[in-house]
Each structure stands twice: as C-alpha cells, then as structure tokens.
C-alpha cells in the first residue's frame, strides 16, 4: 500500500511539473522576453538603486529624491534618467555612481547636471563581452554580461520577469556592488 502511495505521489508531481513547464512555454510574455534576451537588443531603465554597506559619510550627507538613506542598506529612488542599453555589439550603461573610487577609472563622467548630492552620473561602454541567457521558472530570464575590455567591471547580471520588472546587479572589482531596480523593454 505504501509503495502505491509513493508511486501515485511521484506520478502527480511529474504531471504537475510538466503542466507548469507547458504553461511557461505557452505564456506569450515569457516567449517574448526570451526572444528579447536572445536578440541582445533591450534597454533597462533604472528607477531605484540599492546600496549595501553604504558609508556613514554618504548616509549623513544624502539628499536623495526621497531624502532617505539607511546605514546598513539603502533603497534610493533615482530622479535622473539612468539606463543600460544592450545591443548585439555593445553595452552602454549610464548609471549613478555612489563611490568616488572610479571617477577616472571604470566609469568616465559625461558632465551631466547633478540633481542629488553623492549621486554622480557615470557612463560606461563595453564592446568586448561574453553574453549568456538562461530561462528561469515562471518565464523569468537571467542575462549575464561579462565585459572583457575592463578588469574593474566584473559583470552585469539582469534578472527580468515577463512583465519587464527587472533587477540588475553590477559587480565592480575593489568596490561596493550596486543593484538597480527598474523595467526592461525593447531597445531603440
């Protein structure tokens, strides 16, 4: 009797797994997202920055859009138009830098007007990179871009759901990593 129950449970789990996979494959948004990711043509618009282990100085001097910065983790609403544009031959990132360590290094200032203290707009361009896409559960996609022409930037990791809601982690050598939340859509 116990063997029959185990076989029935295993059978139901297998059927449920196949059903979920079939649903994900048939979801038009998931299919469109996978196509967008595979095509290497999209734009991420950053709405929030997440800093871990933000420095005491930045916390005390912060005058961000929502006037909030916490000492351990900061979720900062961005007021400028920050983005990452991916094309088949390049990645262009126009993102805030909250760390002065790379003012003349990985990022080069483009002289944009600042609207917040300690949020310095920086532009980064790479044309030599590895690109990998992985389909996840519920139609989500993970994209990893590993720049090869600048040792200071380790990688950009995009986590995108079928509705376009996104999180991007930017791994920077010898500096605090920053993640951004926003939306991803077709590139222009």
C-alpha positions in Angstrom: 0.0 0.0 0.0 2.8 2.4 0.9 4.5 1.7 -2.5 1.3 2.6 -4.3 1.0 5.9 -2.4 4.6 6.7 -3.2 4.1 5.9 -6.9 0.9 8.0 -7.0 2.6 10.9 -5.4 5.6 10.7 -7.7 3.2 10.5 -10.7 1.2 13.5 -9.6 4.4 15.5 -9.1 5.6 14.6 -12.6 2.3 15.7 -14.1 2.4 18.9 -12.1 5.9 19.7 -13.3 5.0 19.1 -16.9 1.9 21.3 -16.6 4.0 24.2 -15.1 6.6 23.8 -17.9 3.8 23.8 -20.6 2.2 26.9 -19.1 5.6 28.8 -19.0 6.3 27.8 -22.6 2.9 28.9 -23.8 3.0 32.2 -21.9 3.3 34.9 -24.7 5.1 37.3 -22.4 7.7 34.7 -21.4 8.2 33.8 -25.0 8.6 37.5 -26.0 11.0 38.1 -23.1 13.2 35.1 -24.1 13.2 36.4 -27.7 14.2 39.9 -26.5 17.0 38.5 -24.4 18.3 36.2 -27.1 18.2 39.1 -29.6 20.6 41.2 -27.5 18.5 44.3 -28.1 16.9 45.8 -25.0 17.0 48.8 -22.7 16.9 48.7 -18.9 15.5 51.9 -17.2 16.7 52.2 -13.6 14.2 53.6 -11.0 15.9 52.6 -7.7 19.5 52.0 -6.6 20.2 49.5 -3.8 23.5 50.0 -1.9 24.7 47.5 0.6 27.0 48.7 3.4 26.7 52.4 2.4 29.3 54.5 4.0 28.4 56.7 7.1 29.5 59.8 5.2 27.1 59.2 2.3 24.3 58.4 4.8 24.8 61.6 6.7 25.2 63.8 3.6 22.5 62.2 1.5 20.0 64.4 -0.2 18.3 61.9 -2.4 14.9 62.2 -4.0 13.1 60.6 -1.1 15.5 62.0 1.5 16.2 58.6 2.9 19.3 56.6 3.3 19.9 54.0 5.9 23.3 53.0 7.3 23.1 49.2 6.5 21.2 49.0 3.2 19.9 51.9 1.1 17.0 51.8 -1.3 17.3 55.1 -3.2 14.7 56.4 -5.6 16.6 57.8 -8.7 15.4 61.1 -10.2 17.6 61.1 -13.3 17.0 59.0 -16.4 19.5 56.2 -15.9 19.7 53.2 -18.2 21.6 50.3 -19.6 21.3 49.8 -23.4 22.2 46.4 -24.8 22.9 45.8 -28.5 24.5 42.9 -30.3 27.8 44.7 -30.3 27.9 46.9 -27.2 26.6 47.6 -23.7 26.2 51.2 -22.7 25.5 51.9 -19.1 24.5 55.4 -17.9 24.1 54.8 -14.1 24.7 56.7 -10.9 28.0 56.0 -9.1 27.9 56.5 -5.3 31.6 55.8 -4.9 34.3 58.2 -5.9 36.9 55.4 -6.3 36.4 55.1 -10.0 35.9 58.7 -11.1 38.7 58.4 -13.6 38.7 54.6 -13.8 36.0 52.2 -15.0 33.4 55.0 -15.4 34.1 58.3 -17.1 32.0 61.4 -16.2 30.0 62.9 -19.0 29.3 66.2 -17.3 25.6 65.8 -16.8 23.8 68.1 -14.4 23.5 66.6 -11.0 20.2 66.7 -9.1 21.4 65.0 -5.9 24.5 65.1 -3.9 26.6 61.9 -3.8 24.8 60.6 -6.9 27.2 61.1 -9.7 26.1 60.1 -13.2 28.7 57.9 -15.0 28.9 56.4 -18.4 30.4 53.0 -19.2 30.7 51.4 -22.6 32.0 47.9 -23.5 32.2 46.3 -26.9 34.0 43.1 -25.9 32.0 40.9 -23.6 30.6 37.4 -23.1 26.8 37.2 -23.1 24.7 34.4 -21.6 20.9 33.9 -21.3 19.1 31.4 -19.0 15.3 30.9 -18.9 14.1 30.6 -15.3 10.9 29.5 -13.6 7.7 31.4 -14.4 9.2 32.7 -17.6 11.9 34.8 -15.9 15.2 35.3 -17.7 18.7 35.8 -16.3 21.2 37.6 -18.5 24.9 37.8 -17.6 27.1 40.2 -19.4 30.8 39.8 -18.6 32.9 42.7 -20.0 36.4 41.6 -21.2 37.9 45.0 -22.0 37.9 46.5 -18.5 39.1 44.5 -15.4 37.3 46.8 -13.0 33.8 45.7 -14.0 33.3 42.0 -13.3 29.8 41.6 -14.7 26.3 42.9 -15.1 23.5 40.4 -14.1 20.0 41.1 -15.3 17.0 39.3 -13.6 13.9 40.1 -15.7 10.3 38.9 -15.3 7.9 38.5 -18.2 6.2 41.9 -17.2 9.5 43.7 -17.7 10.2 44.3 -14.0 14.0 44.0 -13.6 16.9 43.9 -11.2 20.4 44.5 -12.4 23.5 43.7 -10.2 26.7 45.5 -11.2 29.7 43.7 -9.8 32.7 46.1 -9.6 36.2 45.0 -8.6 37.5 46.5 -5.3 34.3 48.4 -4.7 30.8 48.0 -3.3 28.5 46.2 -5.7 25.3 48.1 -6.6 22.0 46.7 -7.7 19.3 48.6 -9.6 15.6 48.0 -9.9 13.5 49.2 -12.9 12.0 48.0 -16.1 13.3 46.4 -19.3 11.9 46.6 -22.7 12.9 46.6 -26.4 16.0 48.6 -27.2 15.9 51.6 -29.5 
